[in-house]
Amino acid sequence: MPQYEGIPGMWGFSEYRVLNENEIFKVSGDVPFEQLALAEPLACVIHSMKKMDIKLADDVVIIGAGAMGLLNLLVASLLGARTIVSEIDPQRMEKAREMGANAIIEAADGDPVEQVKALTEGRGANFVIAAFGSGKVNEQALKMLDKGGKFMLFAAAYPSTPLNVDSNLIHHKEFVILGTSGKDPEDLRVAAKLLSRGMANVAPMIQAVIPFKDIEKALDLAVAPGSFRVVVRMD
């Protein structure tokens, strides 16, 4: 069982948790609880974005428009990037449009790589973020990159899949392959500020807010195909 500072517990759905003082941040009382509940996944995206160093007007492809893909879309947009979302599910494509994606690639309709090239005058993207873990996604991502582009392995793949890549391709194209996992207190601080100031609108991602007494319903909804974020309240 996981432990935190010697205290055992899974933490999820618990009423209390012991934290260090540098992991607690003041937030605005005007922001609904269900939005503040997304501070942790938002912080994970911020942690990843700092590694990529996205600049204004960079082309950023996000593969997958589930909850984490949408948060990547949100933060990349805040950084001034042109966001291109590749997805096969119509409901998730529509949600990405609602959250401000500059372009949507219907991955089931034609070659996603060629669609990215068409959107970038043949160059490819500056960044590709794999918000869904699979060997096929990894293969597509590397083909979508412009010279000197960065590929971020944001999502883990289950089962784990090897990253098959021609080393000469990395050499000649000067690609950078990055990984990310988790966040640090500074990332949480930034996430809390963005939510408190209304700079990161996560409201469209919240599919339902369900009381703890109906947690079984909440879990069933959360694992249903096409779901986004389900928040469970203790009160």
Secondary structure, 3 states (H helix, E strand, C coil): CCEECCEECCCCCCCCCCCCHHHCCCCCCCCCHHHHCCHHHHHHHHHHHHHHCCCCCCEEEEECCCHHHHHHHHHHHHCCCEEEEEECCHHHHHHHHHCCCCEEEECCCCCHHHHHHHHCCCCCEEEEEECCCCHHHHHHHHHHEEEEEEEEECCCCCCCCCCCCCHHHHHHHCCEEEECCCCCHHHHHHHHHHHHCCCCCCHHHEEEEEEHHHHHHHHHHHCCCCCCEEEEECC
